[in-house]
């Protein structure tokens, strides 16, 4: 027969287990909700681009926040011509650029890597900065320090 101390211990451990399971699921929900605004903005960006521009297929999404929150995407029209679309949700403004009117991500990566060969690029994003489209390159050096550089979309020049 089980004594009272054993019953109390089992009951306590059951409560602890229930609490741990509850906290586990609560953290999952919190992290999901924390990422929800960006997912919502990305869906909105894709919807606007597909409805209001010649873009019919999206290839890649970008997000940049340099004082102005901007979402961008790379997409193709029916004739497989590449476009970049930048949306500023705060002002509800949008900009459409044919790829041949600017510099693409691969060129920017190559330009950055040639100047900083010892750094590993962590991310390249297209967005909006000081009234113009820019590419932001973030990288990490061997010491673990992060570096950021901005390049103009139209000509690939370093933003001063």
N, C-alpha and C positions, 0 to 999 in steps of 0.2 A: 504494500500500500504506500502511496506517495504522501509524504508529510507536507505540512503547510509551507515550510520554507521552500521546498522544491516547487510547489504550485506558484508561490509568489515570484520565484526566479523565472519560471517559464512565462508567466504572465508579463513580467517586466521585459523580458527579451522579445516577446511578441509585440509589445508596444513599440520598442526600439526599432524592430524590423519594419513595422508599419510606418513609423516616422521616416525611416531612411528611404523606403520606397516612395512615400509621398514627396519628400524633398527632391528625390531624383527626377520625378516627373515634373515637379514645379520648376526646377532648373531648366529642363528641356523646353518647357513652354515659355519661360522667360527669355531664353536665348533665341527661340524661334520668333517671338514677338519683337525682340530688339532688331532683328534683321529684316523685319517685315516692311518698314518704310522704303528701304532701298529696293526690295523686290517689287513693291508696288510702283515705285517710280520707273523702274526698268520696264515693267509691263506697260505702263502708260506711254513711255517713250516709244516702245515698239508699236503700240496701237496707233499713235499719232503718225509715226513715220510711214507705216503701211497704208494708212488712210489718206494722208495729206501730201505725200511726196511720190515720186516715181519708184521709190524703193518697194520691191515686192518680196525680197528675201533678206533676212538679217544674217550677218556673219559673226559679228562680235559686238559686245557692249562695253562701254567705258563709263567711269564715274570720276569726276574731279571736283574737289571743293577747295578753291583758292580764294576764299572770301565770297565767291558766288558759286552756289551749288549748281553743277552742270552734269547732265547725262548725255552720252553720245553713243552712236552706233555706226558700224560700217555695214553697208548693205548693197544689194545689187538690184538693178531694174530688170525688166523683161528681156532686154537685149544683153544682159550680163555686164552692163556698165556699172562700175563701182562708184558709190557715193558715200559721203560722211554726213551724218545728221547730228546736230547739237541742239539740245533742248535745255532751256533755263526754267525750271519749274517755278521759281520765285516770281519771275516777271511774265511767265507764259510766252516767252519769245523763243523762236526756233530758227536755226540756220542750216541750210543745205548746201553742201559743197561737192561738186564733182571731184573725184579723186585726182584727175589730171590737172586740177587747179591748186594742188597742194602737194605736200610731201607725205608719203605713207609711213606707217609704223616701222617697217623693215629698214628704211633709209635712216630714220632717227636712231634705231638701235645700232646700226652700223656706225653712224657718226659718233654716237656716245662711246661705243666700245673702242673705237680707234683712238679716242682721246684719253680714255680711262681703262686700259686693258686689265688692270688688276682688280677691277670692281665687277661684281656680279649684279646684273640688272635684275631687280626684283619685280618691277612692274612698269608698264608704259601705258599711259592713259591720255585720251583726247578729251579736251574740255575747253573752258572759257576762262580767260584771264585778261584783265584790263582792256576789255572791249574787243578782244580778238580770239580766234581759235588757236589753241596751243597744244603741243604734246608735252606731257610731264614724264620725265624718266626718273625713277627712283632706283637707287642701287645701294649695295652694301660693300664696304671694303674689307680687307683682311682683318682689320682690327674690330670689325663688327659695327662700325659707324655707318649711318645712313646718309646718303647724299641725294639731292634733288636738283634737277635742271629742267628749265622750260625752253622749248623750241617753238618758233612760229610755225603754224601749220602751212601757211602759204609759201614760205621760202626755206624753211628749215634752219633759219638763223637763230642763234642763242638769244634768248630774251634777257636783257640786261637788268 
